[in-house]
């Protein structure tokens, strides 16, 4: 849930046409879909979302195992919950980066 809040805060400062967020937390999605959310974090996320001009879609994925960068994402999520910041260098294959660049460029174009 904290990672979703960070993502929404970031989106609030950016000007993107579309954004897709993937999460492996079904409880986060259930909390966001609740008719009367009680969590202050959920309320903050929904409030920010209501003011966004960005089209935001949140997908649930079964798991991130085997997904490139998952270990880094998990580590960053743990760091966020403890309030510390860590800089991580990731060595990614050039072919993967080129594929992501094409997808990202298409998403920005709308």
N, CA, C and O atoms as a GROMACS GRO file, in nm:
protein
  440
    1UNK      N    1   0.082  -0.118   0.000
    1UNK     CA    2   0.000   0.000   0.000
    1UNK      C    3   0.088   0.126   0.000
    1UNK      O    4   0.055   0.226  -0.063
    2UNK      N    5   0.198   0.118   0.071
    2UNK     CA    6   0.288   0.233   0.076
    2UNK      C    7   0.348   0.264  -0.061
    2UNK      O    8   0.366   0.380  -0.097
    3UNK      N    9   0.379   0.160  -0.135
    3UNK     CA   10   0.434   0.180  -0.270
    3UNK      C   11   0.330   0.246  -0.361
    3UNK      O   12   0.366   0.329  -0.444
    4UNK      N   13   0.202   0.209  -0.346
    4UNK     CA   14   0.097   0.273  -0.425
    4UNK      C   15   0.084   0.421  -0.389
    4UNK      O   16   0.062   0.505  -0.476
    5UNK      N   17   0.099   0.451  -0.261
    5UNK     CA   18   0.093   0.592  -0.219
    5UNK      C   19   0.209   0.671  -0.278
    5UNK      O   20   0.190   0.783  -0.325
    6UNK      N   21   0.328   0.613  -0.276
    6UNK     CA   22   0.444   0.680  -0.335
    6UNK      C   23   0.421   0.702  -0.485
    6UNK      O   24   0.452   0.809  -0.537
    7UNK      N   25   0.368   0.601  -0.552
    7UNK     CA   26   0.340   0.614  -0.696
    7UNK      C   27   0.239   0.725  -0.723
    7UNK      O   28   0.258   0.804  -0.816
    8UNK      N   29   0.134   0.732  -0.644
    8UNK     CA   30   0.033   0.837  -0.663
    8UNK      C   31   0.090   0.976  -0.636
    8UNK      O   32   0.061   1.071  -0.708
    9UNK      N   33   0.170   0.986  -0.533
    9UNK     CA   34   0.234   1.117  -0.504
    9UNK      C   35   0.324   1.159  -0.620
    9UNK      O   36   0.328   1.276  -0.658
   10UNK      N   37   0.396   1.062  -0.677
   10UNK     CA   38   0.484   1.092  -0.790
   10UNK      C   39   0.401   1.135  -0.911
   10UNK      O   40   0.434   1.232  -0.978
   11UNK      N   41   0.293   1.062  -0.938
   11UNK     CA   42   0.207   1.095  -1.052
   11UNK      C   43   0.145   1.233  -1.038
   11UNK      O   44   0.124   1.302  -1.138
   12UNK      N   45   0.118   1.273  -0.916
   12UNK     CA   46   0.058   1.405  -0.892
   12UNK      C   47   0.152   1.517  -0.938
   12UNK      O   48   0.107   1.625  -0.975
   13UNK      N   49   0.283   1.490  -0.935
   13UNK     CA   50   0.382   1.590  -0.974
   13UNK      C   51   0.422   1.581  -1.121
   13UNK      O   52   0.488   1.671  -1.173
   14UNK      N   53   0.384   1.474  -1.187
   14UNK     CA   54   0.421   1.453  -1.327
   14UNK      C   55   0.303   1.482  -1.419
   14UNK      O   56   0.189   1.492  -1.375
   15UNK      N   57   0.332   1.495  -1.546
   15UNK     CA   58   0.224   1.516  -1.642
   15UNK      C   59   0.228   1.406  -1.748
   15UNK      O   60   0.282   1.423  -1.857
   16UNK      N   61   0.170   1.293  -1.713
   16UNK     CA   62   0.162   1.179  -1.804
   16UNK      C   63   0.018   1.162  -1.850
   16UNK      O   64  -0.076   1.192  -1.776
   17UNK      N   65   0.001   1.114  -1.971
   17UNK     CA   66  -0.134   1.087  -2.022
   17UNK      C   67  -0.189   0.961  -1.957
   17UNK      O   68  -0.306   0.957  -1.918
   18UNK      N   69  -0.105   0.857  -1.947
   18UNK     CA   70  -0.147   0.727  -1.894
   18UNK      C   71  -0.040   0.671  -1.802
   18UNK      O   72   0.079   0.700  -1.818
   19UNK      N   73  -0.083   0.590  -1.708
   19UNK     CA   74   0.012   0.519  -1.623
   19UNK      C   75  -0.050   0.386  -1.582
   19UNK      O   76  -0.167   0.380  -1.544
   20UNK      N   77   0.028   0.281  -1.592
   20UNK     CA   78  -0.015   0.149  -1.548
   20UNK      C   79   0.071   0.108  -1.429
   20UNK      O   80   0.194   0.113  -1.436
   21UNK      N   81   0.006   0.067  -1.323
   21UNK     CA   82   0.076   0.023  -1.202
   21UNK      C   83   0.042  -0.125  -1.182
   21UNK      O   84  -0.074  -0.164  -1.188
   22UNK      N   85   0.144  -0.205  -1.157
   22UNK     CA   86   0.125  -0.348  -1.131
   22UNK      C   87   0.156  -0.375  -0.985
   22UNK      O   88   0.258  -0.330  -0.933
   23UNK      N   89   0.068  -0.447  -0.919
   23UNK     CA   90   0.090  -0.482  -0.779
   23UNK      C   91   0.058  -0.629  -0.757
   23UNK      O   92  -0.029  -0.686  -0.822
   24UNK      N   93   0.130  -0.688  -0.664
   24UNK     CA   94   0.100  -0.828  -0.629
   24UNK      C   95   0.028  -0.833  -0.494
   24UNK      O   96   0.027  -0.937  -0.427
   25UNK      N   97  -0.032  -0.721  -0.455
   25UNK     CA   98  -0.100  -0.712  -0.327
   25UNK      C   99  -0.252  -0.705  -0.346
   25UNK      O  100  -0.306  -0.596  -0.368
   26UNK      N  101  -0.320  -0.820  -0.338
   26UNK     CA  102  -0.466  -0.815  -0.353
   26UNK      C  103  -0.532  -0.736  -0.240
   26UNK      O  104  -0.637  -0.676  -0.261
   27UNK      N  105  -0.473  -0.738  -0.122
   27UNK     CA  106  -0.533  -0.664  -0.011
   27UNK      C  107  -0.532  -0.513  -0.038
   27UNK      O  108  -0.623  -0.442   0.005
   28UNK      N  109  -0.429  -0.464  -0.107
   28UNK     CA  110  -0.425  -0.322  -0.142
   28UNK      C  111  -0.538  -0.287  -0.237
   28UNK      O  112  -0.605  -0.184  -0.221
   29UNK      N  113  -0.560  -0.372  -0.336
   29UNK     CA  114  -0.669  -0.346  -0.431
   29UNK      C  115  -0.805  -0.355  -0.363
   29UNK      O  116  -0.895  -0.276  -0.394
   30UNK      N  117  -0.821  -0.449  -0.272
   30UNK     CA  118  -0.947  -0.461  -0.200
   30UNK      C  119  -0.972  -0.336  -0.114
   30UNK      O  120  -1.084  -0.287  -0.106
   31UNK      N  121  -0.866  -0.287  -0.052
   31UNK     CA  122  -0.880  -0.167   0.031
   31UNK      C  123  -0.918  -0.046  -0.054
   31UNK      O  124  -0.999   0.036  -0.012
   32UNK      N  125  -0.859  -0.035  -0.174
   32UNK     CA  126  -0.892   0.077  -0.263
   32UNK      C  127  -1.035   0.068  -0.315
   32UNK      O  128  -1.099   0.170  -0.340
   33UNK      N  129  -1.086  -0.055  -0.330
   33UNK     CA  130  -1.220  -0.075  -0.384
   33UNK      C  131  -1.329  -0.069  -0.276
   33UNK      O  132  -1.448  -0.072  -0.308
   34UNK      N  133  -1.289  -0.062  -0.150
   34UNK     CA  134  -1.387  -0.061  -0.041
   34UNK      C  135  -1.477   0.061  -0.051
   34UNK      O  136  -1.432   0.171  -0.085
   35UNK      N  137  -1.605   0.041  -0.023
   35UNK     CA  138  -1.700   0.152  -0.031
   35UNK      C  139  -1.674   0.258   0.076
   35UNK      O  140  -1.697   0.376   0.054
   36UNK      N  141  -1.625   0.214   0.191
   36UNK     CA  142  -1.594   0.307   0.299
   36UNK      C  143  -1.456   0.275   0.355
   36UNK      O  144  -1.443   0.211   0.459
   37UNK      N  145  -1.350   0.322   0.284
   37UNK     CA  146  -1.215   0.292   0.331
   37UNK      C  147  -1.188   0.358   0.466
   37UNK      O  148  -1.232   0.471   0.491
   38UNK      N  149  -1.117   0.287   0.552
   38UNK     CA  150  -1.089   0.341   0.685
   38UNK      C  151  -0.941   0.377   0.703
   38UNK      O  152  -0.906   0.451   0.794
   39UNK      N  153  -0.856   0.326   0.617
   39UNK     CA  154  -0.714   0.352   0.628
   39UNK      C  155  -0.682   0.493   0.579
   39UNK      O  156  -0.732   0.536   0.475
   40UNK      N  157  -0.600   0.565   0.654
   40UNK     CA  158  -0.562   0.700   0.611
   40UNK      C  159  -0.477   0.695   0.484
   40UNK      O  160  -0.482   0.787   0.402
   41UNK      N  161  -0.401   0.588   0.468
   41UNK     CA  162  -0.320   0.574   0.346
   41UNK      C  163  -0.412   0.553   0.226
   41UNK      O  164  -0.391   0.614   0.121
   42UNK      N  165  -0.513   0.470   0.240
   42UNK     CA  166  -0.608   0.447   0.132
   42UNK      C  167  -0.681   0.577   0.099
   42UNK      O  168  -0.697   0.611  -0.018
   43UNK      N  169  -0.725   0.648   0.199
   43UNK     CA  170  -0.794   0.775   0.176
   43UNK      C  171  -0.706   0.875   0.103
   43UNK      O  172  -0.752   0.946   0.015
   44UNK      N  173  -0.577   0.879   0.140
   44UNK     CA  174  -0.484   0.969   0.072
   44UNK      C  175  -0.467   0.929  -0.075
   44UNK      O  176  -0.469   1.015  -0.163
   45UNK      N  177  -0.451   0.800  -0.101
   45UNK     CA  178  -0.436   0.751  -0.238
   45UNK      C  179  -0.559   0.788  -0.322
   45UNK      O  180  -0.545   0.839  -0.433
   46UNK      N  181  -0.677   0.761  -0.268
   46UNK     CA  182  -0.800   0.791  -0.341
   46UNK      C  183  -0.817   0.941  -0.364
   46UNK      O  184  -0.865   0.984  -0.468
   47UNK      N  185  -0.777   1.020  -0.266
   47UNK     CA  186  -0.786   1.165  -0.280
   47UNK      C  187  -0.694   1.216  -0.390
   47UNK      O  188  -0.735   1.296  -0.475
   48UNK      N  189  -0.570   1.170  -0.389
   48UNK     CA  190  -0.475   1.211  -0.493
   48UNK      C  191  -0.526   1.165  -0.629
   48UNK      O  192  -0.523   1.241  -0.726
   49UNK      N  193  -0.573   1.041  -0.636
   49UNK     CA  194  -0.622   0.984  -0.762
   49UNK      C  195  -0.736   1.068  -0.819
   49UNK      O  196  -0.746   1.085  -0.941
   50UNK      N  197  -0.820   1.120  -0.732
   50UNK     CA  198  -0.935   1.198  -0.779
   50UNK      C  199  -0.893   1.330  -0.844
   50UNK      O  200  -0.969   1.386  -0.924
   51UNK      N  201  -0.775   1.379  -0.811
   51UNK     CA  202  -0.727   1.505  -0.867
   51UNK      C  203  -0.636   1.487  -0.988
   51UNK      O  204  -0.600   1.585  -1.053
   52UNK      N  205  -0.597   1.364  -1.018
   52UNK     CA  206  -0.504   1.338  -1.127
   52UNK      C  207  -0.570   1.359  -1.263
   52UNK      O  208  -0.687   1.325  -1.283
   53UNK      N  209  -0.494   1.416  -1.355
   53UNK     CA  210  -0.539   1.422  -1.494
   53UNK      C  211  -0.488   1.301  -1.570
   53UNK      O  212  -0.529   1.276  -1.683
   54UNK      N  213  -0.398   1.226  -1.508
   54UNK     CA  214  -0.342   1.104  -1.566
   54UNK      C  215  -0.444   0.990  -1.558
   54UNK      O  216  -0.509   0.971  -1.455
   55UNK      N  217  -0.456   0.915  -1.667
   55UNK     CA  218  -0.539   0.794  -1.664
   55UNK      C  219  -0.457   0.685  -1.596
   55UNK      O  220  -0.354   0.642  -1.648
   56UNK      N  221  -0.502   0.640  -1.480
   56UNK     CA  222  -0.429   0.542  -1.401
   56UNK      C  223  -0.503   0.410  -1.401
   56UNK      O  224  -0.623   0.405  -1.370
   57UNK      N  225  -0.433   0.303  -1.435
   57UNK     CA  226  -0.488   0.168  -1.429
   57UNK      C  227  -0.397   0.087  -1.337
   57UNK      O  228  -0.275   0.085  -1.353
   58UNK      N  229  -0.458   0.021  -1.241
   58UNK     CA  230  -0.381  -0.063  -1.149
   58UNK      C  231  -0.418  -0.208  -1.175
   58UNK      O  232  -0.535  -0.246  -1.169
   59UNK      N  233  -0.316  -0.289  -1.205
   59UNK     CA  234  -0.336  -0.431  -1.234
   59UNK      C  235  -0.281  -0.515  -1.119
   59UNK      O  236  -0.177  -0.484  -1.061
   60UNK      N  237  -0.353  -0.621  -1.087
   60UNK     CA  238  -0.301  -0.719  -0.993
   60UNK      C  239  -0.230  -0.826  -1.074
   60UNK      O  240  -0.282  -0.876  -1.174
   61UNK      N  241  -0.110  -0.861  -1.030
   61UNK     CA  242  -0.036  -0.970  -1.091
   61UNK      C  243  -0.015  -1.076  -0.984
   61UNK      O  244   0.005  -1.045  -0.867
   62UNK      N  245  -0.020  -1.201  -1.026
   62UNK     CA  246  -0.012  -1.311  -0.930
   62UNK      C  247   0.115  -1.302  -0.844
   62UNK      O  248   0.110  -1.317  -0.722
   63UNK      N  249   0.223  -1.279  -0.909
   63UNK     CA  250   0.351  -1.268  -0.836
   63UNK      C  251   0.452  -1.203  -0.928
   63UNK      O  252   0.436  -1.199  -1.050
   64UNK      N  253   0.554  -1.153  -0.868
   64UNK     CA  254   0.661  -1.089  -0.946
   64UNK      C  255   0.782  -1.179  -0.962
   64UNK      O  256   0.883  -1.136  -1.018
   65UNK      N  257   0.775  -1.303  -0.914
   65UNK     CA  258   0.891  -1.391  -0.924
   65UNK      C  259   0.930  -1.410  -1.070
   65UNK      O  260   0.845  -1.438  -1.155
   66UNK      N  261   1.056  -1.396  -1.097
   66UNK     CA  262   1.105  -1.413  -1.233
   66UNK      C  263   1.096  -1.288  -1.318
   66UNK      O  264   1.143  -1.287  -1.432
   67UNK      N  265   1.035  -1.182  -1.265
   67UNK     CA  266   1.024  -1.057  -1.339
   67UNK      C  267   1.150  -0.976  -1.314
   67UNK      O  268   1.193  -0.957  -1.200
   68UNK      N  269   1.210  -0.928  -1.423
   68UNK     CA  270   1.334  -0.853  -1.413
   68UNK      C  271   1.316  -0.731  -1.323
   68UNK      O  272   1.224  -0.652  -1.344
   69UNK      N  273   1.401  -0.717  -1.225
   69UNK     CA  274   1.395  -0.603  -1.134
   69UNK      C  275   1.308  -0.624  -1.012
   69UNK      O  276   1.296  -0.534  -0.929
   70UNK      N  277   1.246  -0.742  -0.999
   70UNK     CA  278   1.158  -0.767  -0.885
   70UNK      C  279   1.231  -0.757  -0.752
   70UNK      O  280   1.179  -0.698  -0.657
   71UNK      N  281   1.348  -0.814  -0.744
   71UNK     CA  282   1.424  -0.807  -0.619
   71UNK      C  283   1.452  -0.664  -0.578
   71UNK      O  284   1.444  -0.630  -0.460
   72UNK      N  285   1.485  -0.581  -0.676
   72UNK     CA  286   1.510  -0.440  -0.648
   72UNK      C  287   1.382  -0.372  -0.601
   72UNK      O  288   1.383  -0.293  -0.506
   73UNK      N  289   1.271  -0.402  -0.669
   73UNK     CA  290   1.143  -0.342  -0.630
   73UNK      C  291   1.105  -0.380  -0.488
   73UNK      O  292   1.060  -0.296  -0.410
   74UNK      N  293   1.124  -0.507  -0.452
   74UNK     CA  294   1.095  -0.550  -0.316
   74UNK      C  295   1.184  -0.481  -0.215
   74UNK      O  296   1.138  -0.440  -0.108
   75UNK      N  297   1.312  -0.467  -0.249
   75UNK     CA  298   1.406  -0.401  -0.158
   75UNK      C  299   1.367  -0.255  -0.139
   75UNK      O  300   1.370  -0.204  -0.027
   76UNK      N  301   1.332  -0.188  -0.248
   76UNK     CA  302   1.291  -0.047  -0.238
   76UNK      C  303   1.164  -0.032  -0.155
   76UNK      O  304   1.151   0.062  -0.077
   77UNK      N  305   1.070  -0.124  -0.173
   77UNK     CA  306   0.946  -0.119  -0.095
   77UNK      C  307   0.976  -0.133   0.054
   77UNK      O  308   0.917  -0.063   0.137
   78UNK      N  309   1.068  -0.223   0.088
   78UNK     CA  310   1.106  -0.238   0.229
   78UNK      C  311   1.173  -0.112   0.281
   78UNK      O  312   1.148  -0.071   0.395
   79UNK      N  313   1.256  -0.049   0.199
   79UNK     CA  314   1.325   0.073   0.241
   79UNK      C  315   1.225   0.186   0.265
   79UNK      O  316   1.240   0.263   0.360
   80UNK      N  317   1.124   0.196   0.180
   80UNK     CA  318   1.023   0.302   0.195
   80UNK      C  319   0.950   0.286   0.326
   80UNK      O  320   0.921   0.384   0.394
   81UNK      N  321   0.918   0.161   0.363
   81UNK     CA  322   0.845   0.140   0.487
   81UNK      C  323   0.928   0.176   0.610
   81UNK      O  324   0.872   0.204   0.716
   82UNK      N  325   1.059   0.176   0.597
   82UNK     CA  326   1.145   0.213   0.709
   82UNK      C  327   1.195   0.356   0.699
   82UNK      O  328   1.272   0.401   0.784
   83UNK      N  329   1.152   0.428   0.598
   83UNK     CA  330   1.186   0.569   0.586
   83UNK      C  331   1.327   0.598   0.539
   83UNK      O  332   1.371   0.713   0.547
   84UNK      N  333   1.400   0.499   0.491
   84UNK     CA  334   1.535   0.523   0.444
   84UNK      C  335   1.541   0.517   0.293
   84UNK      O  336   1.455   0.457   0.228
   85UNK      N  337   1.643   0.578   0.238
   85UNK     CA  338   1.659   0.582   0.092
   85UNK      C  339   1.788   0.510   0.056
   85UNK      O  340   1.892   0.529   0.119
   86UNK      N  341   1.778   0.426  -0.047
   86UNK     CA  342   1.894   0.352  -0.095
   86UNK      C  343   1.905   0.374  -0.245
   86UNK      O  344   1.806   0.368  -0.317
   87UNK      N  345   2.026   0.398  -0.292
   87UNK     CA  346   2.050   0.410  -0.435
   87UNK      C  347   2.099   0.275  -0.484
   87UNK      O  348   2.195   0.219  -0.431
   88UNK      N  349   2.032   0.223  -0.586
   88UNK     CA  350   2.064   0.090  -0.638
   88UNK      C  351   2.095   0.100  -0.786
   88UNK      O  352   2.019   0.160  -0.862
   89UNK      N  353   2.205   0.043  -0.826
   89UNK     CA  354   2.239   0.034  -0.967
   89UNK      C  355   2.192  -0.101  -1.019
   89UNK      O  356   2.219  -0.205  -0.958
   90UNK      N  357   2.122  -0.098  -1.133
   90UNK     CA  358   2.069  -0.221  -1.191
   90UNK      C  359   2.132  -0.241  -1.328
   90UNK      O  360   2.127  -0.152  -1.413
   91UNK      N  361   2.189  -0.356  -1.350
   91UNK     CA  362   2.243  -0.390  -1.481
   91UNK      C  363   2.135  -0.463  -1.560
   91UNK      O  364   2.102  -0.578  -1.530
   92UNK      N  365   2.080  -0.395  -1.660
   92UNK     CA  366   1.973  -0.452  -1.741
   92UNK      C  367   2.024  -0.480  -1.881
   92UNK      O  368   2.106  -0.405  -1.934
   93UNK      N  369   1.977  -0.588  -1.943
   93UNK     CA  370   2.016  -0.618  -2.080
   93UNK      C  371   1.967  -0.508  -2.175
   93UNK      O  372   1.856  -0.457  -2.160
   94UNK      N  373   2.049  -0.472  -2.273
   94UNK     CA  374   2.013  -0.367  -2.368
   94UNK      C  375   1.886  -0.402  -2.445
   94UNK      O  376   1.806  -0.314  -2.476
   95UNK      N  377   1.868  -0.530  -2.477
   95UNK     CA  378   1.748  -0.569  -2.552
   95UNK      C  379   1.622  -0.542  -2.471
   95UNK      O  380   1.521  -0.497  -2.527
   96UNK      N  381   1.626  -0.567  -2.342
   96UNK     CA  382   1.511  -0.541  -2.255
   96UNK      C  383   1.484  -0.392  -2.247
   96UNK      O  384   1.368  -0.349  -2.253
   97UNK      N  385   1.589  -0.312  -2.232
   97UNK     CA  386   1.573  -0.167  -2.225
   97UNK      C  387   1.512  -0.110  -2.353
   97UNK      O  388   1.427  -0.021  -2.348
   98UNK      N  389   1.556  -0.163  -2.469
   98UNK     CA  390   1.501  -0.116  -2.597
   98UNK      C  391   1.353  -0.150  -2.607
   98UNK      O  392   1.273  -0.069  -2.654
   99UNK      N  393   1.316  -0.269  -2.562
   99UNK     CA  394   1.175  -0.309  -2.564
   99UNK      C  395   1.092  -0.216  -2.474
   99UNK      O  396   0.984  -0.171  -2.514
  100UNK      N  397   1.142  -0.187  -2.356
  100UNK     CA  398   1.072  -0.098  -2.264
  100UNK      C  399   1.061   0.043  -2.321
  100UNK      O  400   0.959   0.110  -2.305
  101UNK      N  401   1.166   0.087  -2.387
  101UNK     CA  402   1.164   0.221  -2.446
  101UNK      C  403   1.054   0.231  -2.551
  101UNK      O  404   0.985   0.333  -2.559
  102UNK      N  405   1.038   0.128  -2.632
  102UNK     CA  406   0.934   0.128  -2.736
  102UNK      C  407   0.795   0.132  -2.670
  102UNK      O  408   0.709   0.210  -2.711
  103UNK      N  409   0.775   0.050  -2.569
  103UNK     CA  410   0.645   0.046  -2.500
  103UNK      C  411   0.618   0.178  -2.432
  103UNK      O  412   0.508   0.232  -2.440
  104UNK      N  413   0.720   0.232  -2.364
  104UNK     CA  414   0.704   0.360  -2.293
  104UNK      C  415   0.673   0.472  -2.388
  104UNK      O  416   0.588   0.557  -2.359
  105UNK      N  417   0.740   0.475  -2.504
  105UNK     CA  418   0.716   0.578  -2.603
  105UNK      C  419   0.573   0.570  -2.656
  105UNK      O  420   0.508   0.673  -2.677
  106UNK      N  421   0.524   0.450  -2.677
  106UNK     CA  422   0.386   0.431  -2.724
  106UNK      C  423   0.287   0.478  -2.618
  106UNK      O  424   0.186   0.540  -2.652
  107UNK      N  425   0.313   0.449  -2.493
  107UNK     CA  426   0.221   0.490  -2.384
  107UNK      C  427   0.218   0.641  -2.369
  107UNK      O  428   0.113   0.698  -2.340
  108UNK      N  429   0.332   0.707  -2.387
  108UNK     CA  430   0.334   0.852  -2.375
  108UNK      C  431   0.259   0.918  -2.490
  108UNK      O  432   0.199   1.024  -2.472
  109UNK      N  433   0.262   0.856  -2.606
  109UNK     CA  434   0.194   0.912  -2.723
  109UNK      C  435   0.042   0.904  -2.706
  109UNK      O  436  -0.032   0.977  -2.772
  110UNK      N  437  -0.002   0.817  -2.621
  110UNK     CA  438  -0.145   0.808  -2.593
  110UNK      C  439  -0.212   0.702  -2.669
  110UNK      O  440  -0.332   0.683  -2.655
   0.00000   0.00000   0.00000
